[in-house]
Amino acid sequence: MPRRLNSVPLDFAESAPVRLVFTADVAASPSEVYRALADDVEGWPAWFTAVARAKPTREGAGRDVALRGGIRFRETVMASEPATRYAYRIDETNLPGVRAMLEEWCLAPAGTGTRVRWTMAVDGPGLLRVGMRLGKAGVGYSFRDAVRRLDRRLASRAG
């Protein structure tokens, strides 16, 4: 059964007790990357292999996401700034131990492409915090793989 998490503001991405931050460059423009993140929510499973299903809710103001392995999230979109930033707060989840969670995708021009920075901001008890820090390498691998796949997906659409 989903649990309700603490409602946190957008600046939680900068102040959370655990912040996992990753960056990668892609050849696509910031506007193309933004469209894949914010406008094609249902397309996430095609490039982010951890995501089994994603769908927009509340006319784009929210999302329902299911990860492989059964973890589910009900989210509220906190920032939707074309070609710049897309962020969402997790409001409900079946993931144990989490008290609050927010993810932020920031996009910046990098040469002819885009620098993608993803921040996963989390609060929970000490054991969860330690586990998140220990799992950083695996989360980073998942992010880099997702961004590579997204880059290929966007390139195939452009060509």
Long-range contacts (C-beta under 8 A, 24 or more apart in sequence): 1-94, 2-72, 2-74, 2-92, 2-93, 2-94, 3-92, 3-93, 3-94, 4-91, 4-92, 5-89, 5-90, 5-91, 5-92, 5-93, 5-98, 5-99, 5-100, 5-101, 6-99, 6-100, 6-123, 7-89, 7-91, 7-100, 8-89, 8-100, 8-102, 8-121, 8-123, 9-78, 10-78, 10-79, 10-87, 10-89, 10-102, 10-104, 12-89, 12-100, 12-102, 12-121, 12-123, 13-87, 13-102, 13-103, 13-104, 13-119, 13-121, 14-121, 15-121, 16-100, 16-102, 16-121, 16-122, 16-123, 17-122, 17-123, 17-124, 17-129, 18-121, 18-122, 18-123, 18-124, 18-129, 18-132, 18-133, 19-119, 19-120, 19-121, 19-122, 20-119, 20-120, 20-122, 20-132, 20-136, 20-139, 20-140, 21-117, 21-118, 21-119, 21-120, 22-117, 22-118, 22-139, 22-140, 22-143, 22-144, 23-115, 23-116, 23-117, 23-118, 24-115, 24-116, 24-143, 24-144, 24-147, 24-148, 25-110, 25-111, 25-113, 25-114, 25-115, 25-116, 26-113, 26-114, 26-116, 26-147, 26-150, 26-151, 26-154, 27-112, 27-113, 27-151, 27-154, 27-155, 28-113, 28-114, 28-150, 28-151, 28-154, 28-155, 28-158, 29-83, 29-109, 29-112, 29-113, 29-114, 30-83, 30-84, 30-107, 30-108, 30-109, 30-114, 31-82, 31-83, 32-114, 32-154, 32-158, 33-83, 33-107, 33-114, 33-116, 33-150, 33-154, 34-82, 34-83, 34-84, 34-86, 34-107, 36-150, 36-153, 36-154, 37-86, 37-105, 38-77, 38-80, 38-82, 38-86, 43-153, 46-149, 46-153, 47-146, 47-149, 47-150, 47-152, 47-153, 48-142, 48-146, 48-149, 48-150, 49-142, 49-145, 49-146, 49-149, 50-142, 50-146, 62-91, 63-88, 70-94, 71-95, 78-102, 79-104, 83-107, 84-108, 97-124, 97-125, 97-127, 97-128, 98-122, 98-123, 98-124, 98-128, 99-123, 99-124, 99-125, 100-124, 116-147, 118-143
